[in-house]
Amino acid sequence: MAKPATAVDPQTTFTPAELSQSFQQYRTELIVMPMFAMQAALQHMTTRTGIRYKQHVHEMKGNFEIGPYDKYKMGNGAMAIVQRTLETYFGNCIEPIDPNSIVQSLWGSDITKGDGLKNVPWVKRVCAYIMAQLGEKLFMEMWDAERDENGTTTHDLFNGFRTIEEAEIAADKMSQEIGNLYYLPEAFTAENTEDLLKDWFFGVGSWKGIGPKLRKQRLKLFMSDRTKHFYEESYQKNHGSLPYNQQYQKASLEGAPNVEFVPLANVPDNYLSLTPRTNILSLWNQKGQDESFLVEKSLTSHYDLDFIANLFYGEQYLSINPEMLNVVRFFTAVTTTTGKNPKTEGWFVQSGTKYVKTTDTTPQQGTTYYTR
């Protein structure tokens, strides 16, 4: 007796043709699977759909106030309208897939576990797995992706939040002087993280801390999961014997309960982004027929399928003003430069009070390079 095309268990069999048909049947549900795989981050952000390529938003800035009555008083009427561009980038994926290997992987995948997928057909579970893999790659690149139209990977598809910040820093729109950027004096450790966060938020030395308009809001503090661990460790070392210290895990900044920790595995170490949920945007299209997701019989193998996906995705801050955003960065000097290409290594040089990416392709004598 011949073996079925694909066997999952004694009651479940399907063929490549069935998988292709089911993908189209469940397309409306499956198109949101990349979002589902990114949910750890997206639940703390604002998701906007219907962004196809570019959309412009505007922010008004001015300094107006009322004072004692003066018949001859006249302000200067200085008001600026700042435009920001919300942009999604069009990307695609064409991959041959082996249904057998995917089914075997499903047993160990967290993506397809849970009540929502317990009783669905196996073909739908396979399709969900494929779509969620796209989302996992987007999730891991949310901070450091850098748009390269000639690239081939998710890293090249769009500009991540940290890449967006670097462009704004280079354009002198973010700095410690403006108040939307802060440079750590040292890296986070299990000994110093609580003190470093307290100094950054409330102020130390010439740094006055987070401005009152930002710190009074309900805020999300995006950080590496390692940074949160360091905070909890240093907190215990500083306050472990205090009677009110009843638990190890900390959900917010001490002294600022409105600052919710958002520890994520995809956030870089020694980096923080503090902003309201409404200001940090994950951008999608999710509408229209140009976002297609297909599973077709392979043109090269009787046993494989071709997975074809077209997707729009991008990210942006709605505002980078210090009333809405503050980011924390740390740079350390590169000690070994011999035989390296500073540009391809992604190194930085110091320009005044800021760090910008270098364009040097060979190490220059007398130049100190930094890595984040």
BELVENUR-V329984 format. One record per residue. N is the residue number from 1. SS is DSSP state (~ for helix, > for strand, _ for the rest). PHI is phi in degrees with one decimal (* if undefined). NEAR is the number of other ideal C-beta (glycine too) atoms within 12 Angstrom. Layout:
BEGIN
N_SS_PHI_NEAR, N_SS_PHI_NEAR
END
This chain:
BEGIN
1___*_3, 2___-71.3_6, 3___-73.9_10, 4___-65.6_19, 5___-56.5_24, 6___-145.5_29, 7_>_-117.4_18, 8_>_-97.4_24, 9_>_-152.7_14, 10___-58.5_7, 11___-104.4_10, 12_>_-125.3_21, 13_>_-136.8_22, 14___-156.2_31, 15___-113.4_24, 16_~_-54.6_32, 17_~_-64.3_20, 18_~_-65.2_26, 19_~_-63.2_42, 20_~_-61.9_30, 21_~_-64.0_22, 22_~_-67.9_28, 23_~_-59.6_40, 24_~_-70.5_23, 25_~_-62.5_18, 26___-103.2_27, 27_~_-55.6_25, 28_~_-59.5_16, 29_~_-76.2_23, 30_~_-74.7_37, 31___-63.4_33, 32___-92.1_28, 33_~_-61.7_36, 34_~_-57.0_38, 35_~_-62.3_32, 36_~_-60.4_31, 37_~_-69.4_30, 38___-99.7_35, 39_~_-61.6_24, 40_~_-56.1_26, 41_~_-93.5_38, 42_~_-64.6_32, 43___-66.0_18, 44___-107.2_32, 45___-124.1_33, 46_>_-101.4_25, 47_>_-99.0_28, 48_>_-115.6_29, 49___-110.5_25, 50___81.1_17, 51___-94.6_32, 52___-111.9_26, 53___68.3_19, 54_>_-121.2_19, 55_>_-143.5_24, 56_>_-102.9_16, 57_>_-125.6_22, 58_>_-130.6_16, 59_>_-129.3_21, 60_>_-93.6_15, 61_>_-130.2_18, 62_>_-168.3_14, 63___-127.2_11, 64___-120.3_12, 65___-154.2_8, 66___-101.4_8, 67___-138.0_8, 68___-56.4_7, 69___-60.4_7, 70___-146.3_9, 71___-56.5_6, 72___-102.4_6, 73___-67.0_11, 74___-151.0_7, 75___-77.4_14, 76___-97.0_9, 77___63.9_9, 78___-73.9_11, 79_>_-140.8_14, 80_>_-120.2_13, 81_>_-111.7_13, 82_>_-100.0_21, 83_>_-98.0_16, 84_>_-123.2_27, 85_>_-108.1_23, 86_>_-90.8_33, 87_>_-135.2_28, 88___-108.3_36, 89_>_-113.3_34, 90_>_-87.9_26, 91_>_-132.3_33, 92_>_-140.2_22, 93_>_-143.8_31, 94_>_-130.2_21, 95_>_-136.8_22, 96_>_-73.7_23, 97_>_-129.3_35, 98___-108.2_24, 99_~_-54.9_43, 100_~_-61.3_24, 101_~_-68.1_18, 102_~_-67.1_36, 103_~_-60.5_30, 104_~_-63.0_17, 105_~_-69.8_22, 106_~_-57.7_31, 107___-64.7_17, 108___-109.1_12, 109___-99.8_22, 110___-74.8_17, 111___-60.1_32, 112___-102.1_30, 113___-86.8_16, 114___115.9_16, 115_~_-59.4_8, 116_~_-64.5_16, 117_~_-124.3_26, 118___-65.5_12, 119___-115.7_10, 120___-83.1_23, 121___-59.7_24, 122_~_-63.0_30, 123_~_-63.0_35, 124_~_-68.9_33, 125_~_-66.0_37, 126_~_-63.6_44, 127_~_-61.5_44, 128_~_-62.4_38, 129_~_-61.2_40, 130_~_-61.1_45, 131_~_-64.7_39, 132_~_-67.3_35, 133_~_-61.9_31, 134_~_-61.7_39, 135_~_-65.8_36, 136_~_-64.0_28, 137_~_-66.8_29, 138_~_-61.0_43, 139_~_-58.0_33, 140_~_-69.6_25, 141___-105.2_35, 142___-60.7_43, 143___-103.2_36, 144___-115.2_28, 145___-57.9_31, 146___-139.3_27, 147___-58.9_27, 148___-141.0_17, 149___-64.4_13, 150___-96.5_8, 151___-79.3_16, 152___-128.9_14, 153___-114.6_19, 154_~_-60.8_33, 155_~_-57.0_23, 156_~_-91.3_21, 157___-74.6_36, 158___-143.4_38, 159___-100.2_33, 160___-75.1_38, 161_~_-61.2_39, 162_~_-69.8_36, 163_~_-67.3_31, 164_~_-60.7_37, 165_~_-61.4_42, 166_~_-62.6_32, 167_~_-66.2_24, 168_~_-70.4_29, 169_~_-64.9_34, 170_~_-62.1_23, 171___-89.3_15, 172___62.4_19, 173___-101.5_25, 174___-136.0_36, 175___-165.5_27, 176___-66.2_28, 177___-66.5_19, 178___-68.3_23, 179___107.1_29, 180___-108.6_33, 181_>_-144.9_37, 182_>_-142.5_41, 183_>_-100.7_32, 184___-66.8_31, 185___-75.3_21, 186___-156.5_18, 187___-71.7_26, 188___-67.2_35, 189___-138.7_22, 190___-69.9_22, 191___-97.6_18, 192___-115.0_26, 193_~_-63.5_39, 194_~_-61.6_32, 195_~_-66.5_26, 196_~_-63.9_32, 197_~_-67.2_38, 198_~_-66.0_25, 199_~_-63.2_26, 200_~_-64.6_42, 201_~_-75.5_33, 202_~_-99.0_23, 203___109.5_17, 204_>_-156.7_18, 205___58.5_12, 206___-77.2_11, 207_>_-78.8_25, 208___-87.3_20, 209___88.3_26, 210___-69.1_39, 211___-63.5_24, 212_~_-62.6_15, 213_~_-68.1_18, 214_~_-82.0_31, 215_~_-70.5_30, 216___-83.9_14, 217___-86.7_25, 218___-78.1_20, 219_>_-122.7_34, 220_>_-108.1_36, 221_>_-111.0_43, 222_>_-77.9_42, 223_>_-150.7_41, 224_>_-65.9_30, 225_~_-61.7_23, 226_~_-67.7_24, 227_~_-64.0_40, 228_~_-62.1_34, 229_~_-60.6_24, 230_~_-63.2_31, 231_~_-61.4_41, 232_~_-65.1_32, 233_~_-64.5_24, 234_~_-68.4_27, 235_~_-62.7_32, 236_~_-64.1_24, 237_~_-67.6_21, 238_~_-85.3_22, 239_~_-132.5_23, 240___-55.3_17, 241___-93.5_9, 242___-70.7_12, 243___-63.8_7, 244___-82.1_9, 245___-85.1_18, 246___-98.8_11, 247___-146.6_12, 248___-78.0_17, 249___-72.6_17, 250___-118.7_33, 251___-99.4_21, 252_>_-149.8_25, 253_>_-75.0_35, 254___-59.9_26, 255___87.9_19, 256_>_-141.9_26, 257_>_-64.2_15, 258_>_-80.4_21, 259_>_-99.9_35, 260_>_-86.2_25, 261_>_-70.2_35, 262_>_-124.2_33, 263_>_-83.1_29, 264_>_-132.5_33, 265___-70.6_23, 266___-93.3_33, 267___-82.4_36, 268___-63.7_34, 269___-67.5_31, 270___56.0_32, 271___-146.8_35, 272_>_-139.3_44, 273_>_-133.1_44, 274_>_-112.0_43, 275_>_-165.4_40, 276___-68.6_32, 277_~_-57.2_27, 278_~_-69.8_20, 279_~_-98.4_36, 280_>_-108.9_38, 281_>_-113.1_37, 282_>_-106.7_37, 283_>_-110.1_40, 284_>_-137.3_37, 285___-98.5_32, 286___60.8_29, 287___-136.9_17, 288___94.5_19, 289___-84.5_13, 290___-75.2_18, 291___-91.7_33, 292___-110.7_24, 293_>_-132.4_34, 294_>_-129.2_29, 295_>_-124.9_41, 296_>_-122.0_25, 297_>_-59.9_26, 298___-63.1_23, 299___-85.0_12, 300___-120.9_12, 301___-146.7_14, 302___-72.9_14, 303___-99.4_19, 304___-108.2_25, 305_>_-125.7_39, 306_>_-108.4_26, 307_>_-97.6_34, 308_>_-126.6_26, 309_>_-137.0_38, 310_>_-124.0_26, 311_>_-148.7_35, 312_>_-101.9_36, 313_>_-153.9_46, 314_>_-164.3_38, 315_>_-142.7_44, 316_>_-170.7_38, 317_>_-91.9_43, 318___-66.8_32, 319___-145.3_30, 320___-110.7_36, 321___-64.0_28, 322___-63.1_30, 323___-75.2_26, 324___-127.4_34, 325_>_-155.1_43, 326_>_-145.0_44, 327_>_-119.4_44, 328_>_-117.5_41, 329_>_-134.3_36, 330___-138.9_31, 331___-124.2_30, 332_>_-128.5_22, 333_>_-68.7_18, 334___-76.8_23, 335___-93.3_13, 336___-121.9_13, 337___-114.6_24, 338___-59.1_12, 339___75.7_9, 340___-102.2_21, 341___-106.1_18, 342_~_-54.4_27, 343_~_-67.4_18, 344_~_-71.6_13, 345_~_-73.9_22, 346___76.9_28, 347___-78.0_33, 348_>_-119.9_31, 349_>_-125.2_28, 350_>_-87.3_20, 351_>_-126.5_18, 352___67.6_13, 353___-100.2_19, 354_>_-121.9_28, 355_>_-112.6_32, 356_>_-128.6_29, 357_>_-65.2_29, 358___-82.3_30, 359___-106.4_19, 360___-66.0_25, 361___-99.0_13, 362___-134.4_19, 363___-60.8_23, 364___-98.4_18, 365___-61.7_10, 366___85.6_9, 367___-96.6_20, 368___-94.9_23, 369___-103.3_34, 370_>_-127.7_27, 371_>_-123.5_27, 372___-90.7_32
END
